[in-house]
């Protein structure tokens, strides 16, 4: 019994004794009054006591491996590696905060089931998104803190450091994307503008960013279109204000194109023939003005997809066929014949995610939709001449995501429509992997 309850009870006893010297009827009334005082006092104490905030539920499952990604003192530089018009300026709306969840931690429980984007700032720090949430980890994925909650899907993430991070939110038309930014590591977010497309987004500094053939120099408030070649397959990629890369296709051939003047002029550097242009898809990444990795995706059939990955480290003077994947059901890799079998063929039966760390190091995911464990990954440390495949394969029939802090520390997330997304980490460049975190199970429709 609390102090207030005891005091009220003592007072009630005094009242009771005084009233019992009176008539029986009056005594009964006194007893009723005393009991009312006791009950009233207890009720007042319970209603006035402040409830302690409920700790934020973490959601998902940490796999208890706190040594997944040991601290690497070399991994302290910003992560500038690359993974796989006429617009209105941003409105002067109030800063977009995390909403009421900031006042009630219980409402910020991690509820990501299907991951939609992944990005690292260093060996321990990174972000994952899904189900409208943006969450951050500072211990290699063992624990996550929800930093933003929203209704729309988060399409992309990009980070220059552990404090400067951007995200794009998908739009109903599937073309443009809202750009939000944080300068305090994700604690607060503000709207930066609208990206005219949903191509691969990357920032080169606080103000300059590229998304396909669009560029901003004011942090995303305004975007301008850059000139691109005719008959472009997929999205172009600008590494900086001068150097851009594209794939031009048509009439049974494709050409790897380069611009050194911000898109004003383009030059074909490698041309391959014998290609059905309508089947082409492209992925382009770069980590330096002379560095480019260009993936040409071809036909599909019998759960197979053919593709070719090219790499140059001298501005396009020379190109290395880094991966050439043929398939019995999908045919030869674009621009090659089935007899071209002297090149690395990658893992899986088709391309997965591609993440380029530097001109020497890249991680290439593989997919095998007909396999029990569809996800695989390989790494090159010599610019694509040779690849080492991980001995492990991973479950998940959805999209895979790869992000790396450096050549050693890399994260892999696999997804599935019916099973939780799972994050794996490696601290030795992909030789060995540990399961770091299992997200929530997707909700039934």
N, C-alpha and C positions, 0 to 999 in steps of 0.2 A: 504494500500500500504506500502511495506517495505521501509526502509531507502535507500537501493540500488536502488529501483525503482524510488523513488522521485528524487534522485541525477541524475539518467540517464535522467529523464524527463526534469529537469531543463537545463541540457546540451543540450538536443534536442531543447528546446525552443530558446536558444541563437543562435544555428545554424540556426534555422528557420528564426529568425528576420534578421540575417545578409544576408541570402540568398534572402529574399523577396525584398531587395533593388535592386536586379538584375532583369534580364529578367524573364518573366513569365515562360518560359521553364526551366530556371535554377532554379526558385523558386519551380517548381514542382519536380525537381530532388532533391532539398534540403528537401522538405517534405517527399519524399520517404526515404531519408537517415535518417531523424529524426525518422520516424516510425520504421525503421530497428533497430536503436540504442535502442529504447524503448523495442521492442520485444526481441532483442538479450540480453539485460540486464536482463529481467525477466527470460528468459530461462536459463541463466547462473546461476542465484541464485537457481532455483529449482533443477538443476542437481547437484549442489555442496553441497546442504544441506544433512547432515547425517540423515538417517531414524532411529528412535528409535526402539530397538528390540521389537518384538511382544511378549507380555506375553504368557507363555506356556498355551495352552488351557488344562483344566483339564479333560474334557471328563467325561462321566458317570453322575450320579446324586447323590449328597449328600442329605440325607434325613433330614438334619438340626438338628439332635439330637446331640448336642455337649456334652451331659452328658451321652453318651452311656456307657462309661467305665471310671468311676471316678478313679483318681489317687490312687493307692494303694501303700503305702510306703513299704509294705512287699514284693511287687513283683519287687524286684530289682536284684534278683539273676539270673544267666544265665538259660535259658530254656533248660533243658536236658530231658524233658519228651519225650515220643515216641508216634507218631501218628499211622493210618493204612498204578589159571591160570598162563599163561605166557604172560605178557603184556609189551609193550614197554614203557620206561620212557617218561615223558612229554618232548616235544621238547622245545628248547630254543627260542621260538618265542617271538616277542615283546608283551608287556602286552596288553591284549584285553581291549580296552576302549569302551566308549559308542558311538564312531564314530562321524560323522559330527553333530549329534544332540546336542553335547555338545556346539557347536558354535552357533546353531540356536535353541533357546528354542521352537519355534513354531513347530519344527519337533518332539518334545518330548511330544506331546499331548497324554494323556492317551487314548489308543485305545483297551483296553481289553474287549472282549465280553464274551468269555468262559474261566473262570478261570481254570488253570491246576495245581496249587499248592498254598498252603497257609501255613504261618508260623509266629509265634509270638516270639518276644524277651522279651516283658513285656506287661503290661496291655494296653498300648497305642501304642506301636511300633510293626509293623509287615510288612510282604511282601506278595504280591500276584503276580502271574504270569499268562500270557495268551497271545496268539497271538504274541509270540516272545518277549514280554515285561516283565521286572521285575520292579515292582512299590513298593514304600514304603509309609507307613502312620505313622505319629507320633501323631495322635489325635484320635485313635480308629477307623479309617476307614472313617472318614468324608471327608478327603482330601487325595489325592495320588500324589506322585511325581514319574515320570518315571525315572528310574536310568539306565536302559539298554534296548537297542532295538536290535533285531536280527531276523533272518529268521527262525531258527529252533525252535521247541517247547521246552519249559522249563518243564521238567518232575517232578523234585523234588526241594524242598528247605529245608535247615536245618540251624539253627542259634544257636550259643553258647551264644551270647550276642547281644546287639544292634549294635555292630561294626563288629563282626565276623559272616559272613554268607556265605553259599555255595549254589550252584545250579547245577543241572545236565541238560544237553541238550540232547534230544533224537537223536539217530542215524538212518540212513536209514535201517540198518539191524535189528533194533528193539532189539538188544542184549546189546551192550555196550552203554556208555553215556559219553559225554565230561563233565569234572568237572571244574567249574569255581568258584573262590572265591573272597571275598572282605574283607578287614580288616579295611575299613573306613565307614562301615554301608551301603555299596552299591553304593557309589559315583563312585568308579572305580572298575573294575573287571579284574582279570588275569586268564589265563588258568592254572589249577593245574595238570591236567593229564586226563587219560581216565579210567573210572570205567568199569571193565570187564562185568558187568551185569547191570540190571535195578531193582535190589531188593531194599528193603527199606534201605536208606542211613542214617547213624547217626555217628556223631563225638563225641568222649569222651574227646578230647582235641584238640589243634591246629594241631597236627600231626597224631593222631590216629583216624581211622574211619573204619567202617564195612559196607559192602553191601552184604547181604546174607552170603555166605561162603568165601568171600574175605575180606582181611584186608590190610590196609596201615599204615605204621608208619612214613612216610615222607610227610604227607600232601596230598597224592594222586598221586605222581609222579610214584610210583611203588606199585603194588598190588600182594599179594601172596594168593594162595588158601589154605583154611583150610580143614582138613579132615571132612567128613560128613558121617552119616550112610548110609547103602544101602537102596534103595527104599524110598527115601525121597519124601514126598508130599509137593509141594510148595517150598518156600525158607526157609533156616535155619536162625537163628537170634543169633548173638553173642552180649551179653551185654557189655563185656569187653574182655581182652586178655585171660581170663580163661573160663568164663561161657557162654555156648552156649545152644540153645534150638532148637529142630527139631521135626517133625512129621514123623514117619516111617509107611508106609502103605503097605498092601498086604495080599492076602489070606483071605479076608473078615474081616480084623481087622486093627486097627491102634494103635500106641503106642506114647505117649509123651516122648520124649528123652531129656536127659540132659548130658552135658559135663562140667566137672570142670577143665579140663586140656587143654583148647584151641583146643578141637576137636580130641585129640589123642585117647581118649576112650569115648564111649557113653553108657549110661545106660537107659534102659526103666523104666519109673517110673509109668506110668498108661497105661493100655491096654484095649481097648474097641473092642468088636466083633460085628458081624452082620452088616458089612459095605461093601458097594460096593466101592472099592478103586479107581476105575476110575472116580468117581464123586467128589473126594475130592479136596478142595482148602484150603489153610491155611493162617492165618494172625497171626504173633507173635510179641508181644511187651514186653518190660521190662523196669523197672525204678530202678532196684537194682540187686545185684548179686543173691539174693534169690527170686526175684520177677519175675513172668512170667504170661502173659495173652496169651492164645493160642486159636484161633478161628478155628474150623473145619467146613468147608462149604460143605454141602451135595447136594442132588438132587434138581431139579427145575421142576415146573409144575404148570399150571394154575396161572401164575404170582406170584408164591410163591417159596421161597427157604428155605430149612431147614438148620439149623446150630446149633452148640454148642460152647459156650465160657467157657473155663476153666481158673481158676486162682489159683496160688500158691504163698504164701509169705514166705515159709520156705524151699526154694530150691528144691521143688518137692516132699517132704515127704508126703504132703497132697494136694489134689486137690479139689477145689470147682466147681461144675457145676454152673457157674454164670448166664448163659442164655441157655435155651434149647428150641429151636423153631421148632415145628412140622408144617406141612401143609397138608391139605386135598389133594392137588394136588402134593406136593413135597415129601410127606412121612415123616417118623420120622426123628428127628435130628440124625446125624451120631453116632452110638453106643448106641442109646436109642430106646425105643418102644413108640408107641403112648400113652400107658398107663402111661408113666413117665411124669406126669403133676404136680409134686410138686415143680418144679423149676421155677424161673422167665422166662418169655417167650419173653421179649424185646418188642419193638414197631414195627409196620409195618408188612409186610409179608415176609421180608427177611433182611439180614444184610446190613447196610450202613457203614459209616466210623467209625473207632475205634480210640479213642485218650486216652492214659493212662497218667495221671498226676503224680500219686504216688501209692504206694501199696494199698491205701484206695480209691482213686478217679479215676474214669474213665468215659468217655462219649461215649455212643454207639448210633450211628445213626441207624435209621430204614428206610426201603424202601417199598413202596406199589405202584407198577407201574400201578395198575388199579384204583388208587384213584385220585381224583381231585388235592389233595395236597399230593404228594408222600413222602415227607420228614418229619421224626419225629426224636426226640432225647430224650434219657434218661440218667440219671446220677446215679452212685453209690458212696456212701461216706463211705461204710463199707466193701470194698474189694470184692464186688459182691454178698453179701448176699441178699441185697434188692436194688431195682432200683426205681427211681422216674421219671416218664415220664412227659415231658413238656406238658402243656395244648395246646400249639400252634403246628400247623402243617404248612409246608411250601411248596410252589409251586416249580416246576422245575423237569423235567424228566431225567436230566443228572446225572453226578457224583456229590456227595456231599463231602464237605471237612470240617473237624473239626480241630481247633487248639486252644490250651489253654495256658495261661501264668501261671496260678495257678488254684487252686480249684474253684475260684470264677469267673475269667475272661476267657470267652470262646467265640470263633467266629465260626460261621457256614456260609458256602457259598454253595448255591444251583445253579445248572447250568441247561441249557436247550438248545437244538439245535436251537430253534426258538425264544427264549426269552432271555433277558439279565440275566447274572449271578447276584445274589443278595447276599449281605452280611448282616448277622444279628449278633448282639453282646449281650452278657449277662454279667452283673456284679454281679450276685447273684447265680452263680453256675448253671445256666440253668433254674431257676424258672421262670424268665420273660425274654423276648427278645425284642430288638428294631431293626428296620431296619436301618442300618447305611449307606449303599451305594448301588446304582444300577449301574452296569457297562453298557457298550454299548450294543446295540442290535446286535446279530450276523448278519453278512452280508449275503445276499442271494447268493446262488451258481450261 
